[in-house]
Amino acid sequence: MSGTGDGRPEREPHLPELQLRLRSELGRIDEQLHALLTAMDRLQGLLDAVVAISREVELPAVLDRIVTTAMDLVGARYGALGVLDESGDHLEQFISAGLSAQEHADLARTEFPRGLGVLGHLIRHPEPLRVDRITAHPSSVGFPPGHPHLRTLLGVAISVRGEVYGDLYLSERRDGRPFDAHDESVVVALAGAAGIAIENVRLFERVRIGAEQFQRLLLPKLPDLRPFTAAAVYRPAAEPSRLGGDWYDAIPLPDNVVAVVIGDVVGHDLRAAAAMASIRNMLRALLYEGGGPPGAVLAQLDRTLQAITENPVTTTTLARIEPDGPGWRLRWSSAGHVPPLLITPGHQAEYLFVEPGLPLGVDSEQPRPDHSRFVPPGATLVFFTDGLIERPDRPIDASLDELTGLATAYADLPLAEFVRALADHHPSDGHDDMAVLALRTPCA
């Protein structure tokens, strides 16, 4: 047994003391492990949040996602995002989340938030702000009538390209505690990712608008087709990079005859869009020269394209509507295209199914048969591309049936409203561009 400095033997710790020390040390290690796991969970939650926000392609959805994601990350009951106006002094948009239906109803009678009080403080001083008691803050001006009485606040500015875009506000942790430094660091990191997501979606929107404008410049304005009425609509694909080759055309010919074309060039790029324009122009030239039956015109077009171009595969339907006794005669030929839809007076609808034939650019030696159908006065013919109906997760027949229901439900609308309604409520998934052209025969 060793001794102490004064000659007395050193006392060894008793077993209960060792157990207490061991338990204390294990408790400290457990706390450290718990803190480490909590930090890892927060980091994973932040990464998941960034990925979720970056997936959105519409600005309203991005802003909503930023608010709800921030609430989830720190366990806040309420959240809001105030978007600043061009001056940067006031709010022009306020997105909130967490309010109950009654709280929404109570606030409906109040004015739009103007960025005063503590909210205004963050606008003027865009550093992270943590407040344990809102009413005690020097900038507090109280709450408007009907507003939930909030106690705590965590506010963080969101910047886009170095300019403050807006402010993210969180209030009332669900566990009743005030927001802490960890909450602040997580929300600051999220705000950085949110600024990038906002900039990306604004760039996405500019590209989408540019692509849509480019595509529309390639499409014709429908001429006067009297005695028929006609309307057309084009909608681009949901992804701005997917320029399409969908097109429509209508050409008045002598003797009250109208030629109608709907087509789709395979591909989603500038080449497809350019090919669409050249094919449309060639087809117009053939029709103006007299052409003949639709099948013969398409056969000539196919041979011409094969001889002088390297255009991609194209589906199309070419139709002629001409007088026939008390009504009209539709003559058409299809090059692998979806069938037109005929809606007769009384809202009877049917697809004009025929052998579709090969698309252009596959085999120009194959015959292209013509088809014929009587069309009564007051009927509507709907020509469209497959972008209106296609979606990978459902059979094409189901989408065709849904389109029939839409067409009959909106059949009494003026044609311009009719085609917009079909494009607005289409049964497809929106990942392809779409074109719709409707022509209505004159009533008797």
Residue pairs with C-beta under 8 A, 6 or more apart in sequence:
1 9
1 10
2 9
2 10
3 9
3 10
4 10
13 21
39 182
42 73
42 182
42 186
45 72
45 73
45 186
46 73
46 186
46 189
46 190
49 69
49 70
49 72
49 73
49 190
49 193
50 190
50 193
50 197
52 65
52 69
53 62
53 65
53 66
53 69
53 193
53 194
53 197
54 193
54 196
54 197
54 200
56 62
56 65
56 197
56 201
57 201
57 204
57 238
57 239
58 201
59 198
59 201
59 202
59 205
62 194
62 197
62 198
62 201
63 81
63 83
63 93
63 95
63 198
64 95
64 97
66 81
66 158
66 168
66 190
66 194
66 197
67 79
67 80
67 81
67 95
67 96
67 97
67 168
68 79
68 97
69 190
70 76
70 79
70 168
70 170
70 187
70 190
71 77
71 78
71 79
71 97
71 98
71 170
73 186
73 187
73 190
74 154
74 170
74 173
74 179
74 183
74 186
74 187
75 173
75 174
75 175
76 98
76 154
76 170
76 171
76 172
76 173
76 174
76 179
77 98
77 171
77 172
77 173
77 174
78 96
78 97
78 98
78 99
78 148
78 150
78 170
78 171
78 172
79 96
79 97
79 98
79 168
79 169
79 170
79 171
80 94
80 95
80 96
80 97
80 168
80 169
81 94
81 95
81 158
81 166
81 167
81 168
81 169
82 91
82 93
82 94
82 95
82 113
82 115
82 119
82 123
82 166
82 167
82 169
83 91
83 92
83 93
83 94
83 95
83 165
83 166
84 90
84 91
84 92
84 115
84 123
84 164
84 165
84 166
84 167
85 91
85 92
88 123
88 163
88 164
89 115
89 123
90 114
90 115
90 123
91 112
91 113
91 114
91 115
91 119
91 123
91 166
93 166
94 112
94 113
99 107
99 148
103 146
103 148
106 145
106 146
106 147
107 144
107 146
107 147
109 145
109 146
110 144
110 145
110 146
110 147
111 144
113 119
114 120
115 123
116 141
117 139
117 140
117 141
117 142
118 129
118 131
118 134
118 137
118 139
118 140
118 153
118 155
119 155
119 167
119 169
120 139
121 129
121 137
121 139
122 129
122 155
122 157
122 167
122 169
123 164
123 167
126 157
126 159
126 164
126 167
127 157
128 154
128 155
128 156
128 157
128 184
128 187
128 188
129 153
129 154
129 155
129 156
130 153
130 154
130 155
130 178
130 179
130 180
130 183
130 184
131 137
131 152
131 153
131 154
131 155
132 151
132 152
132 178
133 151
133 152
134 140
134 150
134 151
134 152
134 153
134 171
135 142
143 149
143 150
150 171
150 172
151 171
151 172
152 171
152 172
152 173
152 178
152 179
153 169
153 170
153 171
153 179
154 169
154 170
154 171
154 179
154 183
154 184
154 187
155 167
155 168
155 169
155 170
156 167
156 168
156 184
156 187
156 188
156 190
156 191
157 164
157 166
157 167
157 168
157 191
158 164
158 165
158 166
158 167
158 168
158 191
158 194
158 195
158 198
159 165
159 191
159 195
160 195
160 198
160 199
160 202
161 199
165 195
165 198
168 187
168 190
168 191
168 194
170 179
170 183
170 187
173 179
173 183
204 240
207 240
207 241
208 236
208 240
210 240
211 236
211 240
211 241
211 243
212 236
214 243
214 273
215 234
215 236
215 243
215 244
215 273
215 433
216 234
218 247
218 273
218 276
218 277
218 280
219 232
219 234
219 247
219 248
219 435
220 248
220 249
220 250
220 280
222 230
222 231
222 232
222 250
222 437
223 250
223 251
223 252
224 252
225 250
225 252
225 258
225 439
227 256
227 442
228 258
228 321
228 439
228 440
228 441
228 442
229 415
229 439
229 440
229 442
230 250
230 258
230 260
230 415
230 437
230 438
230 439
230 440
231 414
231 415
231 416
231 418
231 419
231 437
231 438
232 248
232 250
232 419
232 435
232 436
232 437
232 438
233 419
233 420
233 422
233 423
233 435
233 436
234 246
234 248
234 433
234 434
234 435
234 436
235 387
235 423
235 426
235 433
235 434
235 435
236 242
236 243
236 244
236 433
237 243
237 244
237 268
237 387
237 430
237 431
237 432
237 433
238 430
238 431
239 431
241 268
242 268
242 269
242 431
242 432
242 433
243 268
243 269
243 270
243 272
243 273
243 433
244 264
244 265
244 268
244 272
244 273
244 276
244 387
244 432
244 433
245 263
245 264
245 265
245 266
245 267
245 268
245 272
245 273
245 275
245 276
245 312
245 314
245 433
246 263
246 264
246 265
246 276
246 385
246 387
246 433
246 434
246 435
247 261
247 262
247 263
247 264
247 265
247 276
247 277
247 279
247 280
247 435
248 260
248 261
248 262
248 263
248 383
248 435
248 436
248 437
249 259
249 260
249 261
249 280
249 283
249 284
250 258
250 259
250 260
250 261
250 437
250 439
251 258
251 259
251 261
251 284
251 287
251 288
252 258
253 259
253 287
253 320
255 322
255 323
256 322
256 323
257 320
257 321
257 322
257 323
258 320
258 321
258 439
259 287
259 291
259 318
259 319
259 320
260 318
260 319
260 320
260 321
260 381
260 383
260 437
260 439
261 280
261 283
261 316
261 317
261 318
261 319
262 316
262 317
262 337
262 340
262 383
262 384
262 385
262 435
262 437
263 276
263 279
263 280
263 314
263 315
263 316
263 317
263 337
263 385
264 314
264 315
264 316
264 337
264 385
264 386
264 387
264 435
265 272
265 273
265 275
265 276
265 279
265 311
265 312
265 313
265 314
266 272
266 312
266 313
266 314
266 315
266 359
267 275
267 312
268 432
268 433
271 312
272 312
275 309
275 311
275 312
275 314
276 314
278 309
278 311
279 301
279 305
279 311
279 314
279 316
279 360
282 301
282 304
282 305
283 297
283 301
283 316
283 318
286 297
286 300
286 301
286 304
287 297
291 297
291 300
293 320
293 331
293 333
293 370
294 318
294 319
294 320
294 331
294 332
294 333
294 370
295 333
295 367
295 368
295 369
295 370
296 368
296 370
297 318
297 333
298 316
298 318
298 333
298 335
298 360
298 368
299 364
299 367
299 368
301 360
302 335
302 360
302 361
302 364
302 368
303 364
305 311
305 360
305 361
305 364
306 361
306 364
311 360
311 361
312 361
313 359
313 360
313 361
313 362
314 335
314 359
314 360
314 361
315 335
315 336
315 337
315 338
315 359
315 360
315 386
316 334
316 335
316 336
316 337
316 359
316 360
317 332
317 333
317 334
317 335
317 337
317 339
317 340
317 383
318 332
318 333
318 335
319 330
319 331
319 332
319 340
319 381
319 383
320 330
320 331
320 332
321 328
321 329
321 330
321 375
321 381
321 439
321 441
322 328
322 329
322 331
323 329
324 374
326 376
326 377
326 444
327 374
327 375
327 376
327 377
327 379
327 441
327 444
328 374
328 375
328 376
328 377
328 379
328 441
329 372
329 373
329 374
329 375
330 342
330 352
330 372
330 373
330 374
330 375
330 381
331 370
331 371
331 372
332 340
332 352
332 370
332 371
333 357
333 368
333 369
333 370
333 371
334 354
334 355
334 356
334 357
334 371
335 356
335 357
335 358
335 359
335 360
335 368
336 356
336 357
336 358
336 359
336 360
336 362
337 356
337 359
337 385
338 384
338 385
338 386
338 389
339 351
339 352
339 353
339 354
339 356
340 351
340 352
340 381
340 382
340 383
340 384
341 349
341 350
341 351
341 352
341 381
341 382
341 384
341 403
341 404
341 407
342 349
342 350
342 351
342 352
342 373
342 375
342 379
342 380
342 381
342 382
343 349
343 379
343 380
343 381
343 382
343 407
343 408
343 411
344 376
344 378
344 379
345 376
345 377
345 378
345 379
347 408
347 411
349 404
349 407
349 408
349 411
351 400
351 404
352 371
352 373
354 369
354 371
355 369
357 366
357 368
357 369
358 366
375 381
375 441
376 441
377 441
377 442
377 443
377 444
378 440
378 441
378 442
378 443
378 444
379 440
379 441
380 407
380 411
380 415
380 418
380 438
380 439
380 440
380 441
381 438
381 439
381 440
381 441
382 407
382 422
382 436
382 437
382 438
383 436
383 437
383 438
383 439
384 403
384 422
384 434
384 435
384 436
384 437
385 432
385 433
385 434
385 435
385 436
386 432
387 428
387 432
387 433
387 434
387 435
388 403
388 422
388 423
388 426
388 427
388 428
388 434
388 435
388 436
389 396
389 399
389 400
389 402
389 403
389 426
389 427
389 428
390 396
390 399
390 428
390 429
390 432
391 399
391 427
391 428
391 429
392 429
393 429
398 427
399 427
399 428
402 427
403 422
403 426
403 427
406 421
406 422
406 425
406 426
406 427
407 418
407 422
410 417
410 418
410 421
410 422
411 418
413 421
415 438
415 440
418 438
419 436
419 437
419 438
422 436
423 434
423 436
426 434
428 434
